[in-house]
Amino acid sequence: MIDRKKLNDKAKDILLKAHPILATSNNLPEESEFWELYKQFLKETNFKWKEEGLNAFKVACLAERRAKLAETPHRPRELKRGW
């Protein structure tokens, strides 16, 4: 498993860029931009997690997205008045 705490900001940005492609693609093997981001991630991390493989990268994309959402302050929804 890829430890996101050990990643630099650029590697985390790559994960965030890859997440929407991963989440919306019906045919990931044909998504050239996703594979390019995967290569960039491996280079950025000096191939440290190459042995972990593609599944670990996918999980890291999701984990980084969740972490980013958790860091973002949420505004409470406005109550509708005057029903």
Secondary structure, DSSP 8 states (H G I E B T S, - for coil): ---GGG--HHHHHHHHHHHHHHHH-S-GGG-HHHHHHHHHHHHHTTTTTTTTHHHHHHHHHHHHHHHHHHHS-----------
